[in-house]
Amino acid sequence: MAKKPATTEPSPQPAKSTDSVPFCQALANHLTYSVGKDHYTATPRDWFFALAHTTRDQMTARWMETMRRYYEADAKRIYYMSMEFLIGRTLTNSLMNMGHYDECLKMAAEAGLDLEQARAMEPDAALGNGGLGRLAACFLDSMATLGLPSYGYGIRYEYGMFNQRIENGWQVEHPDSWLRYGNPWEFPRPEVLYPVKFYGRLVEYTSEAGSLRHHWVDTEDVMAMAYDTPIPGYGGKSVNNMRLWAAKSSRDFDLKYFNEGNYIKAVEDKNESENLSKVLYPDDTTAMGRELRLKQQYFFVSASLQDMLYRFNKFHKNFDELPDKVAMQLNDTHPSIAIPELMRILLDLNHLDWDRAWDIVTRTFSYTNHTLMPEALETWPVSLLEKTLPRHLQIIYEINHLFLNDVRHQNPGDTELLKRISIIDEDNGRRIRMAHLAIVGSHQVNGVAQIHTELMRQTIFADFDRFYPGKIINITNGITPRRWLNQANPGLAGLITEHIGDGWITHLDQLSKLNKFATDKAFQGKFLRVKQANKESLAKVIEEKLGIKINPASLFDVQIKRMHEYKRQLLNLFHVVTLYNRIRANPGENRVPRTVIFSGKAAPGYARAKLIIKLINDVADIVNHDPVIGDQLKVVYIPNYDVTTAAEIIPAADLSEQISTAGTEASGTGNMKLALNGALTIGTLDGANIEIRDEVGTDNIFIFGLNTAEVAEITSKGYNPWDYYHGNQELRQVLDMIGSGYFSPDEPERFRPVIDSLTAGGDQYLLLADYTDYIACQEKIDALYRNPAEWARKAILNVAGMGKFSSDRTIREYAENIWGVKSVLRPEV
């Protein structure tokens, strides 16, 4: 590899190494004996694999020691069950957490190796599609850092979140073959293999004691095989485990067909069963896709429960001890089929009576809700469960029957309440409400931001809050400062450590010490230089990837998140078109130059979101090539948003767009990452924006638009978007330009459906109602940006105020308020 030029950029802060084996010696050995190359023939990918194996070796011994420590303490364990783990790249994070980062840098410099080129060979492990999966990854980091005995359980998708390419302005999905070159971080466990059953029929019989028993027979079985990935905590004192399941056929192939020469038919069953872990979130707009998604959920839940109980039963023989030794956290409703599955295991396989089994189940499970929108709450047709998981449907019916009896006794005659609160939705084709099942089957339910939890109690789960007072609590989300500041932004991390020490890496509340530097001119200058360097770096990436040259001195206005109408990328785009019109009307006016950066993926079946991506790109094409506009305004859509892309964009952002309709965003974590890296927020009073405002100060955040009470009031009175259309000339001009084909001259009607949804369609997310206030707020931002010292002061105060939003704090609250789990850290040597 070519030698990397020397740099004076401050380094992120690695933990202190705790291992005595020379890293460079181990690396040379792996290059020779694991990769089969020497330094003359090694490619950047070879060096990456050698580095990964060397780092994994360092983690493995500590990993085994951690597991022994947990067993010796007979510690209560957390099992975090999630359909998504958006891990991203692992090499740098692991090197830093294990304390080998500086050694690796030094070794690379001495050997003339381009470490960055090697690191770039690692694919993003995109086993998730957004905030849910990235949150789960942050939680694994924090649980390991805090020494909490825990496992993450999920699926080893062969193809992760699709690779997004933009072709002629449209999103086009391509397979994300992240395992193409192998995964050096994982340990396959062919001996850890569990059968998972589907379909079949039920046989009832009476036991000798006179109890009714059930056999689930004639099933189609798939085998779940474990793959383990060590998750190091910062400092390397604890290394926890993420166990992902891959589907394997229960038999290699049908010899009858093979002997007849029909090889395709022989392996058909094998291929079909192994499809279960092929793709993250299959398209559920078809019956086949919905069935596959349900089977994925049950597949990983069943395997995980069998694995947990195997571990539990090695040292405990009484299931009554399970809630004292096991805490199972359901990350959203996707794993909630675990509740009837554990009931099935206790009832059918271990012959506990119902009341005893139900008491164990409800004291073991807890559930995190991530959405306020009723249409986003997961439901499954009764007919699908009847076909796929017949015993589980039977158990759910019984759970619901007993639950409704309790509700009826406390609320006699209230049939409407029974319909609302029932686990079975009888009004929409008989469907299982998985969120209701998760609430009834858990001892604790939590929202992920204060306003989200309040709205859960007041709206979608108000009946449950009255029936189970105190069951719904709040635990605000957080992010790991190791990945999202120390690693992602080494310049800022180094500046902070230079002034307040490195304790903030594990105690983020120490950032409050920066408050005294907010008005320090020298610190402000250093802070702005770090930001400018990050902007120049991103500008270079954009030019290399997209061929768009942007002005690094312009205000970098960033909206990076999943493409969805409620997140209102359209409102941001309306501001872009408004600026465009103003510049064209007065081209000589002195303006703050602005670069508006979008990035995010739309679900493959979400046609409207994909049309909005096309609109953004069409607007960008006109704006970026208009000679009147020049460098005053640029629009950039960065494709294939993932963890690595986020780490390139976030440190460079000046402005963070968090503009969802109030009452629709549960929390958000992008808002936390951007503020932690010194971006100012423009946002509605939604999700964690409210708590960010409370922490950084009302004067240091830009809040606009309707709040949740005002949204409820305006919609209840009858919202008429035409009033706003006719009442604001600039808004009308923007909508008319988009709707008439100004930005799509090749197809003038292309974006008419977008405009119709906002006018004749009722504007569900109130973009038109918030437009005027949003534009006015953006004008305040321009005015502030003209004053670099004042902008720096507010940005520094944002960084200083982000201590609350560490995932370490979040996990401590889970451990204390829900799981009842204590730290089992390695003693200091």
Secondary structure as UniProt FT lines:
FT   HELIX           23..33
FT   TURN            39..41
FT   HELIX           44..72
FT   TURN            73..74
FT   STRAND          77..81
FT   STRAND          85..88
FT   HELIX           91..98
FT   HELIX           101..111
FT   HELIX           115..119
FT   TURN            120..121
FT   STRAND          125..127
FT   HELIX           131..145
FT   TURN            146..147
FT   STRAND          150..155
FT   STRAND          163..167
FT   TURN            168..169
FT   STRAND          170..174
FT   TURN            178..181
FT   TURN            184..185
FT   STRAND          187..198
FT   STRAND          201..206
FT   TURN            208..209
FT   STRAND          212..217
FT   STRAND          220..232
FT   TURN            234..235
FT   STRAND          239..249
FT   HELIX           255..259
FT   TURN            260..261
FT   HELIX           263..266
FT   HELIX           268..274
FT   HELIX           275..277
FT   TURN            284..285
FT   HELIX           287..313
FT   TURN            314..315
FT   HELIX           319..321
FT   HELIX           322..325
FT   STRAND          326..331
FT   TURN            334..337
FT   HELIX           338..344
FT   HELIX           345..349
FT   HELIX           354..364
FT   STRAND          365..368
FT   HELIX           374..376
FT   STRAND          379..381
FT   HELIX           382..388
FT   HELIX           390..410
FT   TURN            412..413
FT   HELIX           415..421
FT   STRAND          424..425
FT   STRAND          431..433
FT   HELIX           434..440
FT   STRAND          444..447
FT   HELIX           450..458
FT   TURN            459..461
FT   HELIX           462..467
FT   TURN            469..470
FT   STRAND          472..474
FT   HELIX           482..487
FT   HELIX           490..500
FT   HELIX           503..505
FT   HELIX           508..517
FT   TURN            518..519
FT   HELIX           521..546
FT   TURN            552..553
FT   STRAND          555..560
FT   HELIX           565..567
FT   HELIX           569..585
FT   TURN            587..588
FT   STRAND          594..599
FT   TURN            604..605
FT   HELIX           607..625
FT   TURN            627..629
FT   HELIX           630..632
FT   STRAND          633..637
FT   HELIX           643..649
FT   HELIX           650..652
FT   STRAND          655..658
FT   TURN            662..663
FT   HELIX           670..676
FT   TURN            677..678
FT   STRAND          680..683
FT   TURN            687..688
FT   HELIX           689..696
FT   HELIX           698..700
FT   STRAND          702..703
FT   HELIX           708..716
FT   HELIX           721..727
FT   HELIX           729..740
FT   TURN            741..743
FT   TURN            745..746
FT   TURN            748..751
FT   HELIX           752..758
FT   TURN            759..761
FT   TURN            764..765
FT   HELIX           767..785
FT   HELIX           788..800
FT   HELIX           803..805
FT   HELIX           807..814
FT   HELIX           815..819
//
